[in-house]
Amino acid sequence: MTTSVSPRRTAAVDPSRARHSGPAAPNAPRIGAVGTAVTENSYTQRELIDTFRITDPKIRSVFLSGSIERRHLTLPPVGPDGTLVPEIQGELLAKHTRVGVEMGSRALLACLEELGADLADVDYLCCVTTTGFLTPGLSARIIRHLGIDPGCHRADIVGMGCNAGLNALNGTAAWSAANPGRLAVMVCAEVCSAAYVFDNTMRTAVVNSLFGDGAAAIALIAPGQDAPDPFTSGPAAAAATPRILDFSSHIITDALDAMRYDWDDDQNRFSFYLDPEIPYVVGANAEQVVDRLLARSGLRRSDIAHWLVHSGGKKVIDAVRVNLGLTRHEVRHTTGVLRDYGNLSSGSFLFSYDRLMREGSVRPGDYGVMMTMGPGSTIETALIRW
C-alpha cells in the first residue's frame, strides 16, 4: 500500500503549538485520510418549502431561520397531481438500503483514493447508521457491493444517532492499535431522507428542516514494532495525519428521551424527536466532558488549535460555542457544513475535518478536539494531534 499526501498541507512546525507531548502510545493510530459523499440532488430551504407546499408561516419560519442554505435529499416520488407521495415504512427502509450502500461506497472509495490505497488493503470495516435498521448491516452489503475481501473484519454501529461517529471511531481506533500496519476504515452513512414524518406539527417541522443525506469515511493505520509508521515522509505527512490520542464520553441521563428515534403509532413509522431544550442541555454539559478529556493530557482549552464540532443545528452550535468560550472562527467549518449540507448526523464532524484539511491551516504539533452530540443524551469527544 502506498500513501499520498497533497503538498498543499505542507507546513513548518510552530514551537508554541507543540509544548505538550500528550498521552499517546507509540502505536497510536493515525488518521490517514477522509472521504465524503452526498446524494445527487440538493435543494435550498425555500425550494423544499415550495416542493412540500408548506403554507404554515411558523413552519416556514423554522425552515428559513436555521442557518441552512442547502441540503442533499432523496425526495419521494411525485404523484399524478404533482405532489410528493408519502412513502410507507417499507419503502423508506428500501431507500435507506439503496442510498446508504451507494453513498457509503462512494465515501469509502474517495477515502481510499486520498490515502493512495486499494480495496484489497482494507482489513477492517465499521459502518455507522441510524436512519434504517438492516440485518445483515451496511458493512456486509458494502463489502459485497464493492468486492472487498469477504475475510475483512467488520462491525455495524446502528441506532446510536448523531454521536455515533465518535463511538465507532473509538472502537475502530482500538482495532487499529491492536493490528498495527493494517488498514481500518469507518464509514458513516446516513440517509435522513429515509427517516421523516409529515404531520404538520412543529415537532416534525424541526426535524424535517434540519437533516440531510451524507456519508463520510475515515481511514486509520497504527504503526508497530514490525509495522513502521507509514506517515513519516516529511512535514507534509506529519501535518496531514494526526494521531488519535484519547476519547472522553458523557451521558446526560436526565435527558435520556430528549433526542430519540422511535416508533410513531399515529404515523405507523419511525420518527425523530428533538426536545426544544436540547441545545441548552448539551451546552451546559459540554465543559465537563471536554475539560476531562484535556486534563488527562495536561491541556487547557486554549491549547486546542482546531475544533471539529458536530453540525447539530444553529442553536446547538451556539450553545456549545458559548459554553466552551469558542469564537465563531473556531467553529467555522461546523457552521459551514451546516449551511451547505444541514445536519448529516453521525458523519457531520468528518465533513468538518475534511474542510479543515483542505484549508491547509494545520501545523505539526497542533491539537484538535472532535465533538459529537446525540441521543442518550450523549456528548462524545476525541483528542487528536498532528
C-alpha positions as CSV (number, residue, x, y, z in Angstrom):
1,M,0.0,0.0,0.0
2,T,1.2,3.5,-0.8
3,T,0.3,6.8,0.7
4,S,-0.3,10.1,-1.0
5,V,-0.2,13.4,0.7
6,S,-1.1,16.7,-1.1
7,P,1.7,19.3,-1.0
8,R,-0.9,21.9,-0.1
9,R,-0.7,20.7,3.5
10,T,3.0,21.2,4.0
11,A,3.8,23.4,6.9
12,A,6.6,24.3,9.3
13,V,6.5,23.4,12.9
14,D,5.2,26.1,15.3
15,P,7.0,25.5,18.6
16,S,4.3,27.4,20.5
17,R,1.8,24.8,19.4
18,A,3.9,21.8,20.3
19,R,4.8,22.2,24.0
20,H,2.7,19.2,25.2
21,S,3.6,15.6,24.5
22,G,0.2,14.1,25.1
23,P,-0.5,10.5,26.4
24,A,-0.4,8.7,23.0
25,A,1.1,5.2,22.9
26,P,3.8,4.7,20.4
27,N,1.4,2.8,18.2
28,A,-1.4,5.4,18.4
29,P,-3.5,5.2,15.2
30,R,-3.1,7.9,12.6
31,I,-5.9,9.3,10.5
32,G,-4.6,8.6,7.1
33,A,-7.5,10.2,5.0
34,V,-11.1,11.1,5.0
35,G,-13.6,10.8,2.1
36,T,-17.1,12.2,1.8
37,A,-20.2,11.7,-0.4
38,V,-23.7,13.1,-0.8
39,T,-26.7,12.2,-2.8
40,E,-27.1,13.7,-6.3
41,N,-29.9,16.2,-5.8
42,S,-29.7,19.2,-3.5
43,Y,-32.4,21.8,-2.6
44,T,-32.5,25.2,-0.9
45,Q,-34.7,25.5,2.1
46,R,-37.1,27.7,0.1
47,E,-37.3,25.1,-2.7
48,L,-38.2,22.4,-0.1
49,I,-40.9,24.6,1.4
50,D,-42.4,25.1,-2.1
51,T,-42.0,21.4,-3.1
52,F,-43.8,20.2,0.0
53,R,-46.3,23.0,-0.3
54,I,-45.8,24.2,3.3
55,T,-48.0,27.2,3.9
56,D,-48.0,27.4,7.8
57,P,-46.0,30.6,8.5
58,K,-44.5,29.1,11.7
59,I,-43.2,26.0,9.9
60,R,-41.9,28.1,7.0
61,S,-40.0,30.2,9.6
62,V,-38.4,27.1,11.0
63,F,-37.1,26.1,7.6
64,L,-35.7,29.6,6.9
65,S,-34.2,30.6,10.2
66,G,-31.8,27.7,10.9
67,S,-28.7,29.0,9.1
68,I,-29.1,26.2,6.5
69,E,-29.0,27.2,2.8
70,R,-29.0,23.8,1.0
71,R,-29.4,20.1,1.7
72,H,-28.9,16.9,-0.3
73,L,-32.0,14.8,-0.1
74,T,-33.7,11.9,-1.9
75,L,-37.3,13.1,-2.1
76,P,-40.4,10.9,-2.5
77,P,-41.8,10.2,-6.0
78,V,-44.3,12.7,-7.5
79,G,-47.9,11.6,-7.8
80,P,-50.4,12.3,-10.7
81,D,-51.5,15.6,-9.0
82,G,-47.9,16.9,-8.9
83,T,-47.5,16.5,-5.2
84,L,-44.9,14.2,-3.4
85,V,-46.3,10.8,-2.5
86,P,-45.5,9.9,1.2
87,E,-43.6,6.7,1.5
88,I,-44.6,3.9,3.8
89,Q,-42.0,2.4,6.3
90,G,-41.1,-0.5,4.0
91,E,-40.3,2.0,1.1
92,L,-38.2,4.1,3.5
93,L,-36.2,1.1,4.6
94,A,-35.6,0.2,0.9
95,K,-34.4,3.7,0.2
96,H,-32.1,3.6,3.2
97,T,-30.5,0.4,2.0
98,R,-30.2,1.5,-1.7
99,V,-28.9,5.0,-1.0
100,G,-26.8,4.1,2.1
101,V,-24.9,1.4,0.3
102,E,-24.3,3.6,-2.8
103,M,-23.4,6.7,-0.9
104,G,-21.3,4.9,1.7
105,S,-19.4,3.1,-1.0
106,R,-18.5,6.4,-2.7
107,A,-17.3,7.9,0.5
108,L,-15.1,4.8,1.2
109,L,-13.6,4.9,-2.4
110,A,-12.9,8.7,-2.0
111,C,-11.2,8.0,1.3
112,L,-9.0,5.2,-0.2
113,E,-8.1,7.4,-3.2
114,E,-7.0,10.2,-0.9
115,L,-4.9,7.7,1.0
116,G,-3.4,6.1,-2.1
117,A,-4.8,2.7,-1.0
118,D,-6.9,-0.1,-2.7
119,L,-9.9,-2.0,-1.7
120,A,-7.7,-5.0,-1.2
121,D,-5.9,-3.1,1.6
122,V,-9.0,-2.9,3.8
123,D,-8.7,-5.3,6.8
124,Y,-11.5,-3.8,9.0
125,L,-14.7,-2.1,8.1
126,C,-17.0,-0.4,10.6
127,C,-20.3,1.0,9.3
128,V,-22.4,3.5,11.2
129,T,-26.0,4.5,10.6
130,T,-29.2,5.4,12.4
131,T,-31.6,6.1,9.6
132,G,-32.6,2.5,8.9
133,F,-32.3,-1.0,10.5
134,L,-30.9,-3.8,8.5
135,T,-29.7,-7.3,9.2
136,P,-27.2,-8.0,7.7
137,G,-26.0,-4.5,8.0
138,L,-24.3,-1.9,5.7
139,S,-20.9,-3.4,6.3
140,A,-21.8,-6.8,4.6
141,R,-23.7,-5.0,1.8
142,I,-20.8,-2.6,1.1
143,I,-18.3,-5.5,1.1
144,R,-20.4,-7.3,-1.5
145,H,-21.2,-4.2,-3.5
146,L,-17.5,-3.1,-3.8
147,G,-16.0,-6.6,-3.9
148,I,-14.0,-6.2,-0.7
149,D,-12.3,-9.3,0.6
150,P,-15.0,-11.3,2.3
151,G,-12.5,-12.1,5.0
152,C,-12.4,-8.5,6.1
153,H,-13.2,-7.9,9.7
154,R,-16.4,-5.9,10.2
155,A,-18.7,-4.2,12.7
156,D,-22.0,-2.3,12.4
157,I,-23.0,0.5,14.8
158,V,-26.7,1.0,14.4
159,G,-29.1,3.3,16.2
160,M,-26.8,5.5,18.3
161,G,-27.6,8.7,16.5
162,C,-25.6,11.8,15.7
163,N,-22.9,11.0,18.3
164,A,-22.2,7.5,16.8
165,G,-19.3,8.5,14.6
166,L,-17.0,9.1,17.6
167,N,-18.4,6.0,19.4
168,A,-17.4,3.9,16.3
169,L,-14.1,5.7,15.8
170,N,-13.2,4.7,19.4
171,G,-13.7,1.1,18.6
172,T,-12.0,1.4,15.2
173,A,-9.0,3.0,16.7
174,A,-8.8,0.2,19.3
175,W,-8.8,-2.4,16.5
176,S,-6.2,-0.4,14.6
177,A,-3.9,-0.2,17.6
178,A,-4.2,-3.9,18.2
179,N,-3.4,-4.6,14.5
180,P,-0.5,-2.3,13.6
181,G,0.2,-1.8,9.9
182,R,-3.3,-2.9,8.8
183,L,-5.9,-0.6,7.3
184,A,-9.1,0.1,9.3
185,V,-11.9,2.1,7.7
186,M,-15.0,3.5,9.4
187,V,-18.0,4.6,7.2
188,C,-20.9,6.8,8.4
189,A,-23.8,6.6,6.0
190,E,-27.0,8.5,7.0
191,V,-30.0,8.6,4.6
192,C,-32.1,11.1,6.5
193,S,-34.5,11.2,3.6
194,A,-35.5,7.7,4.8
195,A,-36.5,8.9,8.2
196,Y,-39.2,11.6,8.1
197,V,-42.8,12.2,9.1
198,F,-45.1,14.9,7.7
199,D,-47.9,15.7,10.1
200,N,-48.0,19.5,10.1
201,T,-46.7,19.7,13.6
202,M,-43.8,21.8,14.9
203,R,-42.2,18.6,16.3
204,T,-41.7,17.1,12.8
205,A,-41.1,20.5,11.2
206,V,-37.9,21.0,13.2
207,V,-36.6,17.6,12.1
208,N,-37.6,18.0,8.5
209,S,-36.0,21.4,8.3
210,L,-32.6,20.2,9.6
211,F,-31.3,16.9,8.3
212,G,-29.6,16.0,5.0
213,D,-28.2,12.9,3.3
214,G,-24.5,12.3,3.6
215,A,-21.7,9.7,4.1
216,A,-18.1,10.0,5.3
217,A,-15.3,7.5,5.6
218,I,-12.1,7.7,7.7
219,A,-9.0,5.5,7.3
220,L,-6.8,4.6,10.3
221,I,-3.4,2.9,10.4
222,A,-1.3,2.3,13.5
223,P,2.5,1.8,13.5
224,G,4.1,-1.1,15.4
225,Q,7.3,-2.9,16.1
226,D,7.0,-4.9,12.9
227,A,5.0,-2.2,11.1
228,P,6.7,1.1,10.9
229,D,4.7,4.3,10.9
230,P,3.6,4.7,7.2
231,F,3.3,8.5,7.6
232,T,6.8,9.8,8.3
233,S,7.9,11.0,4.9
234,G,8.4,14.7,5.7
235,P,6.5,17.6,7.2
236,A,3.5,17.3,4.8
237,A,2.9,13.8,6.0
238,A,3.1,14.9,9.7
239,A,0.6,17.7,9.1
240,A,-1.8,15.5,7.2
241,T,-2.0,12.5,9.5
242,P,-2.9,13.3,13.1
243,R,-2.6,10.7,15.9
244,I,-5.7,9.8,17.9
245,L,-4.7,10.4,21.5
246,D,-7.8,9.9,23.7
247,F,-11.6,9.7,23.9
248,S,-14.0,11.0,26.5
249,S,-17.7,10.5,26.8
250,H,-20.6,11.8,28.9
251,I,-24.2,10.6,29.1
252,I,-26.8,13.1,30.4
253,T,-29.1,10.6,31.9
254,D,-31.6,13.1,33.0
255,A,-32.2,13.9,29.3
256,L,-32.4,10.3,28.1
257,D,-35.5,10.9,26.0
258,A,-34.7,14.4,24.8
259,M,-33.3,13.1,21.5
260,R,-34.8,9.9,20.2
261,Y,-35.8,7.9,17.1
262,D,-38.7,5.6,17.9
263,W,-42.0,4.2,16.6
264,D,-44.9,6.6,16.0
265,D,-48.1,4.7,16.2
266,D,-50.1,7.5,14.7
267,Q,-47.9,7.6,11.6
268,N,-47.1,3.9,11.5
269,R,-43.4,4.6,11.1
270,F,-40.2,5.6,12.9
271,S,-39.9,9.2,13.8
272,F,-37.3,11.5,15.2
273,Y,-37.9,13.6,18.2
274,L,-35.8,16.6,19.4
275,D,-36.7,18.4,22.6
276,P,-36.7,22.2,22.2
277,E,-34.4,22.4,25.3
278,I,-31.7,20.1,23.9
279,P,-29.3,22.9,22.8
280,Y,-29.2,24.3,26.3
281,V,-28.8,20.8,27.9
282,V,-25.9,19.9,25.6
283,G,-24.3,23.3,26.1
284,A,-24.5,23.1,29.8
285,N,-22.7,19.7,29.9
286,A,-20.1,20.4,27.2
287,E,-17.5,21.9,29.5
288,Q,-17.1,18.9,31.9
289,V,-16.5,16.3,29.2
290,V,-14.1,18.5,27.2
291,D,-12.2,19.5,30.3
292,R,-11.9,15.9,31.4
293,L,-10.6,14.9,28.0
294,L,-8.0,17.6,28.1
295,A,-7.0,17.2,31.7
296,R,-5.7,13.7,31.1
297,S,-3.2,15.2,28.7
298,G,-2.3,18.2,30.8
299,L,-4.0,20.5,28.3
300,R,-6.3,23.5,28.5
301,R,-8.9,24.7,26.0
302,S,-6.5,27.4,24.9
303,D,-4.1,24.7,23.8
304,I,-6.5,23.5,21.2
305,A,-5.9,24.9,17.7
306,H,-8.8,23.2,15.9
307,W,-12.4,22.4,17.0
308,L,-14.4,19.9,14.9
309,V,-17.9,20.0,16.4
310,H,-21.0,18.2,15.1
311,S,-23.2,20.4,13.0
312,G,-26.2,19.6,15.1
313,G,-28.1,22.9,14.4
314,K,-27.7,26.6,14.8
315,K,-28.8,26.7,18.5
316,V,-26.8,23.6,19.4
317,I,-23.6,25.0,17.9
318,D,-24.2,28.4,19.5
319,A,-24.7,26.8,22.9
320,V,-21.6,24.7,22.7
321,R,-19.5,27.7,21.4
322,V,-20.7,30.0,24.2
323,N,-20.2,27.4,27.0
324,L,-16.7,26.4,25.8
325,G,-15.7,30.0,25.1
326,L,-15.0,29.4,21.4
327,T,-15.0,32.1,18.7
328,R,-17.1,31.9,15.6
329,H,-13.9,31.4,13.7
330,E,-13.1,28.3,15.7
331,V,-16.4,26.7,14.6
332,R,-16.3,28.0,11.0
333,H,-16.2,24.5,9.5
334,T,-19.0,23.3,11.7
335,T,-21.2,26.2,10.7
336,G,-20.1,25.9,7.1
337,V,-21.1,22.2,6.9
338,L,-24.5,23.1,8.5
339,R,-25.0,25.8,5.9
340,D,-24.1,23.7,2.9
341,Y,-25.5,20.3,3.9
342,G,-27.7,20.6,7.0
343,N,-27.2,18.1,9.9
344,L,-25.6,15.0,8.4
345,S,-26.0,13.0,11.6
346,S,-23.1,10.7,12.6
347,G,-20.7,11.8,9.8
348,S,-21.0,15.6,10.1
349,F,-17.8,16.0,12.1
350,L,-15.8,14.3,9.3
351,F,-17.1,16.7,6.8
352,S,-15.7,19.5,9.0
353,Y,-12.4,17.6,9.3
354,D,-12.2,17.3,5.5
355,R,-12.7,21.1,5.2
356,L,-10.1,21.8,7.8
357,M,-7.5,19.7,6.0
358,R,-8.3,21.2,2.6
359,E,-7.9,24.6,4.1
360,G,-4.3,23.9,4.8
361,S,-4.1,25.6,8.2
362,V,-2.9,22.8,10.4
363,R,0.7,22.6,11.7
364,P,2.7,19.8,13.1
365,G,2.2,19.8,16.9
366,D,-1.4,21.2,16.7
367,Y,-4.0,19.7,18.9
368,G,-7.6,19.2,17.8
369,V,-10.8,18.2,19.5
370,M,-13.6,16.3,17.8
371,M,-17.0,16.6,19.4
372,T,-20.3,14.9,18.6
373,M,-23.7,15.0,20.4
374,G,-26.7,12.8,20.2
375,P,-29.3,10.6,21.9
376,G,-28.7,9.5,25.4
377,S,-28.3,12.4,25.6
378,T,-24.6,11.9,24.9
379,I,-21.6,14.0,24.2
380,E,-18.6,12.3,22.7
381,T,-15.1,13.8,22.3
382,A,-11.7,12.8,20.9
383,L,-8.3,14.4,21.2
384,I,-6.1,14.4,18.1
385,R,-2.6,15.8,17.4
386,W,-0.9,16.5,14.1
